[in-house]
């Protein structure tokens, strides 16, 4: 967390205004394991409540680490974690085809019990045991967007949509919200958040330095930039797996197509050089939108 705080503080020192979001997969997994281990003593919490719990936990750690780093540099600012609900569509096809594994591994016998008693869809996972699978619907609307916008305009650094946000349904007649047993992709939610706030850049920080074509094969090639047309072509061809780089590239494309200036996918340790065009992978509408350091004489093709 300290390394993350230093990386983000560098961006703030350079004059960037930040709105942060984050993943929560390991943390929600741990909460679900706690649910399972204690299910004889206390009722297990539903997945939307586990998501809210993880937002508070991770937001607290980010607030503390970043606040301490900024104070050390003499640049303190208000930092606020917003427990964030994200509206999804009741008719999203994901609800008919749950695919996202969550929580602990179970024996076949325990999986059958959970399926019978709680209605959990269960799936065998690569010979390691059985896991619960849940829907991963598309994010449509961020409920707390007006509050987030107000805080940003006041000068606060806001942490929102953690883990993709808490998935909720909205009653079309009453407007009432109801939590949903689902998981929203964090990168897709970040794109919705950025567009809703009118951000010019979506910066996706991960554990690899750049997007790569033919990842993991001898002919792997790092990609310093992609136009949205190229990115769409590679996504359609299955170049970026759904469980890893696919959602990040999809989010980058949606952000730029939706009106953002550029999206950048880079290593967490290279946030500052990535925004300067010296690291990571930029996704833009056209080559004219690239920084000078990246602008080539012709488009990089997959077969180049």
N, C-alpha and C positions, 0 to 999 in steps of 0.2 A: 504493500500500500504506500510506503514511503517513496518508492521509485515512481509510482503513478503520480503522487502528489508533486514530485519535483518536475516531472514532464509537463504536467498541466500548469504549474506555476511559471514555467518558462514561456508558455504561450501567453499567459496573462501579462507577463512582463513585457512581451513584444507588442502589447496593445490589443490582443484579440479578446473579444467578449465571448464567454463560453456558456453553454448550457450542456449539462452532462447527463448521460444515461449509462446504463451498465447492464451486464448479464447477471444471471442468478442461478444458473444450472446446478453447480455443486452445492450451493447453499440450500436451495429448495430440496435437492436430493437428500441432504442431511436432515432437514426438517421432516421429510416423509419417512426417513428411517426412524427418527425419534417417534413419529406417530405410530409406526408399526411396532416398535419395541414396547411402547407403553399402552398399546390398545386394550390390554386387559384392565388397566387402571383408570384411563381417561379416554373419552371419545376422540377419535382422530379428527383433526381439523380438515375442512375441505380445501381443495387445491387453491382456490382464489384467496383464501385466508392465509395459506402458506406463502403465496406470492406477496401479499401485503406485508407479512412478517419479514420476509427477506428484503423487501424494499427498505424498511426501517433499519434493519441490521446493517446492510451494505451502505446505505446512505449515511448512517451514523459514522461508520469507519471512514468513509470518504470525507465527510465534513471535518472530522477531527484531524485526519492526516493532512488534508489540504489547508485547513485553517492554521495548523501549526507551522506548515512550510511557508505560508504567506506571512504569518506573524514574524517568523525568523528573518524574512526578507524586508520587513517593514512595509508590507503591502496588503494588510488585512482588509477583507471585505465581507459583507454578510453572505453566509452560505446556508441555503435552505433545502431540505429534502422534502419533496412533495409526494405523498402517497397518491399514486396516479391510477385512475381507472380508464380503461380503453374499451370503447364500444365495438362489439363484433356483431356480425349479421347472423340471426338465428338460422338462416337458410344457407349459410356457408357450407360448401361441399365437405369441408374438413370434418364437420360433425357426423357425417355419414361414414367417414373413413379415417378413424383415429390412427395416427402414425408416430406420434412423439413419445418415446420411452421416458418414463420418469420414475424416480424412487429406487428402492432396493430390488435385488434379485430374489426370486422366490423359488422354492421347490414346486414341482408340478402339482403336488397335493395342495399346498398352500394357495397356489394360483387358482386352482379350481374352487377352493373355498371362498376366496375374495370375489371371484366372478359370480358365484352363486349368492353370497350374502350382501355384497355391496354393488354388484352390477358392473364391476370393473372389466373393461376389455383387457385381456392378457395376451402376451405374445412371447414365444421363445426367442431368446436373444443370443445367437451365435454360439450355442452350446454352453453358455455361462449360467443359464437359469431362465426363469420367466419374469417378465416385467409388465407393469401396467403401461398401457399406451393411451394417450389422450389426444383430442383434436388440437390442431394448430391453425386457428382461423386467421383471416386477414384483419389487421387493424383498420378501423374505419374513422373513429372520432376519439379525441382525447377529452374526457369530461372536464378535467381541471385546466384546460387551455387558457381561459380568461385569467385565472389566478396566476398561472405560470407567466403569462405575458406581462401582467401587472408587476410581478416581482422582478422580472428581467428589466423592465423599463425603469424600475426604482434603483437599479444598480446591483441587485443581488445576483449571486451565482446560484442557479437552481439545478438541483439533481432531480430528474423526473423520469417517468416511464421505465423505471428499473425493471429488468427482466422482461421487457416488452410491455409492461403495464399489467394491471389486474383485469382480466377479461370479464366484461359485463354485457348483459343484454339490456336494451331499453324497451320498456313497454310502449308500443306506438300510440296507445290511447292516453295513458296516465303520465308517461315520461319516467316512471319509476325504474330504478336500476336493480338488476339482480346478478350476483356473481355466477360465473360459469366455470365448470370443471374443464379447463383448457389451458394451453400455453401459447402465448403470442411471441413470434420471433422478435428478438430485441432489435435487430438491425432494421427490419421493416417498420417497427414502431418508431425508431429513431428518425427515419425518413419522414414519417408523418409529423412528428414533433418539429423537426427542422423546417419543413414547409409551412406548418401552421404559424411558426414564429417569424417567417420571412428570413431565415438564415441564408447566407450566401454559400456556405461550405458545410458539407457533411463529412466529418473526419471519423473514420471507423478504425479504431486501434485494436490490433489483434496480436497473435504470437508469431506471425510470419512477416518478413520484410516487404514482400510484394505479392501481388497476384501472379500466378504462374499458369502457363498453358502446359498441358500434358504432365500435370503434377505427379511426382513420384516415379516418373519413367526416365530412362537414360536421356531422352531428348527434351527433357523439361526446359522451358525457357521463361525467364522472368519478364514481366510486362510492365514497362514504366508508365504506360498510358493506354486508354481505350476510349474510342468514341462510343456513344450509346448504341449506335448501329452495330459496331463490332461486338460490344458486350452482349447485346441481344442475340446476335448470331451464335456466339460461343455458348450462351445459356441454353439456347434451343438445341444445340448439338450435344448437350450434356457434358460440356467441358468442366463445369464447376459443380461439384457434388452438392446435393441438397443438404447434407449434414455438416458441411464445412464452409466452403467459399461461396456456394451458390446464393444463400440469402444475403450475403454482404454485397455481392455484385448486383443482385436484383435490387437491393435497397439503394445502392449508388445510382443505378439507372433510373429508378422511380423518382429519386430526389432531383436529378438533373432534368428529366422529362417534365417534372411538375413545376419547374421554375427556378430551382437552385442553380447557382453558377457552376459549381464543380463538387465532386465527391472525391475523397482521397482515402485509400485503404493502405494502412502502413503498420509497422511495428510500434508497440507502445513506447519503446525506447527511442523512437525516431520521429516523434510528433512534430518537433520544431523543424528539422530539415525536410520533412514530408510536405509541410505547408509552404516551404520555400521552393518546392519542386526539385529537391535534391534526394528524395527517397520515396519509397512507396509507389503506389499506382494511382494515377489520376484518371477519373472518368469525366468526360466532357462531351458537349454536343458536337463540337468540331475541333479540328486541330488549331484553329485560330484562338480557341479559348485556353490553350495550354500556356503556362509561363514560358518565357523565352528559353530557359535552360532545357526545357523538354521538347520544344517545338521542332519536329523533324521535317525533312524535305518531302516525305511521303508517309502514308499510313502504314503502321506496322501490321503485317498480316500474319495469320497463324502459320502459314507455310514458309515464312521468311527465314 
